[in-house]
Amino acid sequence: MARAGQRRSGGARTERGAQRRRTSPPAQQGIIPVLAGLAREVDGAVRRPPTRAAVRTKFQVVALLVREERARLLADKGATDAQRSKKLKQLDGVATLLAKTAARDTSLLTLLADDARVSDAARSFKATVMRAGGLEPPEEPAPAPPAATVPGAKSQVVPQSVISRQLANPFLAPDFEATAARNASRARRLAGWELLEPLFRSFERGATGAPACMPLPEARFSSVPHGRALMPHQSQVVAAAAAGHRTFLLADEPGLGKTAQALLAAQAANAYPLLVVAPNVVKTNWAHEVGLWTPQRRCTVVHGDGDHVDGFADIVIVNYELLDRHVGWLGDLGFRGMVVDEAHFIKNKRSQRSQHILAISERIRARSARPLLMALTGTPLINDIEDFRAIWQFLGWIDDTMPKGALMGALEETGLTPVDPGFYAAARASVIDMGIVRRRKVDVAADIPA
């Protein structure tokens, strides 16, 4: 027979167990205990570096909800001062823990900025946390419908010769490689990281002092018209295009023959029809250069409304100022290559000319898996490292928010994140390998005829 004391002890244990079982679930406790638990999880994970993308997402969501809950409490007229003060004190505890966590991994501070990007994964996790805390997440606004027309649509024209070409060949063969290329490299380990800013800064922090130039194949014989010859440094770019490279930021110093390199790279890549966008003062010179280097190719120069454009030409040359009138049909003609001369003209990504260039290149990349895209400039940087942004986007290396395709794959292969030593040097090398070619006259002085 059990002693009474034992029965009381067992009863006490039963009572304590019942109390534990009666503990309110998180949704009844409110959002603050849920945030506190997540903040402790994040802090524990950050103590065991590296900080993974899922942890960064969790950190950002907790910080956002702390901010929103604080604003909600301050605006809540139904709560007493004592209730409000108690909950604000609890929130301060969560915020203090987040601050200590960010001090251990300072890259987390970028997620606290007012303009920090909130990924789809973060939005989804935020909704889950709110429900766990007994809150109903607000409905996400429906995505804005795509614009029916591109800028300047009212003044757009379609030359009659272009209509004739479209009627002669109304269908473009499906390019299944295009879809495969777009899906080939997606962020895995680097998902959730802000990468564009570190990429731009890598050209400051990872610079070696030498010109940025991708590895190029040895110069070899290139088919050129009788009486003309390429210099060895020019032949290298043509050889790279012949070997399959398809994106170039050709930033040779002025006078090193970028126009000839672009025209012969297009010939080596069979990137016809080819679109050339150039300043108005040099577009007729481009037509002249076509006659010198690829005389077997028909070219046409767009003037005004394009009444005399040859829609069946191999090379179409247009100046920046006319893009607003012709951007529609230029994007639909089926170009397999595009050259942007004096590409520093599009450094202001918000300008209309830049928007037209990016829209056309995006449509070309959507139609063809591996179009030849070349940005030519002797002055790739004007004022700021971010002048790269529009040029890189034209080349398809990045979009508005992150690296794309092969560049993302190269960054993943480094095994590094922006907080790791060596990331900036590796990131700079990855971008250069995408197709940056920069030679100075002093570097190729032996190639230049006396």
Number of C-alpha atoms within 10 A of each C-alpha: 3 6 8 9 9 10 11 11 12 12 12 12 12 12 12 12 11 11 11 10 10 9 10 11 12 15 17 12 14 17 21 22 16 18 25 20 12 19 24 15 14 23 20 13 16 20 12 9 10 14 17 17 15 17 20 21 24 21 26 24 26 27 20 16 17 22 13 11 17 16 12 11 16 13 10 11 10 9 12 10 10 9 12 17 14 12 15 19 12 15 21 14 15 22 19 13 17 24 17 12 22 20 12 14 17 13 16 23 16 15 22 16 10 8 8 12 16 14 14 10 14 20 15 12 17 20 18 14 23 19 16 19 20 16 15 12 14 8 7 8 6 6 6 6 6 7 7 7 9 15 18 15 14 10 10 18 17 17 18 15 17 20 15 14 15 18 10 10 9 10 9 10 7 9 13 11 13 17 13 11 15 15 11 13 17 17 16 11 16 18 18 21 23 19 19 17 14 19 26 20 16 21 19 15 14 17 15 11 7 7 14 20 20 18 13 17 15 13 17 14 13 17 14 14 13 8 6 9 14 22 16 17 22 23 23 22 25 29 22 21 25 18 12 12 19 21 24 25 24 25 24 23 17 13 11 21 14 20 20 20 23 27 21 25 26 28 19 18 22 16 22 20 20 24 26 22 24 23 16 15 9 14 20 18 13 22 18 13 15 20 15 16 22 18 13 11 14 16 24 19 19 20 14 13 15 21 14 14 21 21 20 18 18 17 26 24 22 25 20 21 15 18 23 20 20 23 21 21 17 21 19 13 20 19 25 22 26 30 24 26 25 18 27 21 21 24 21 17 19 10 11 17 20 21 20 22 24 22 17 22 25 17 16 24 22 15 23 21 17 21 26 28 27 26 26 25 21 20 13 23 14 12 8 9 16 18 19 19 20 25 28 20 19 27 27 20 20 21 17 9 12 18 25 20 17 20 22 22 17 20 24 19 12 13 12 18 22 18 15 10 10 13 21 24 17 20 27 23 21 21 25 20 19 21 25 21 20 20 18 15 14 9 11 13 11 11 14 14 6 5
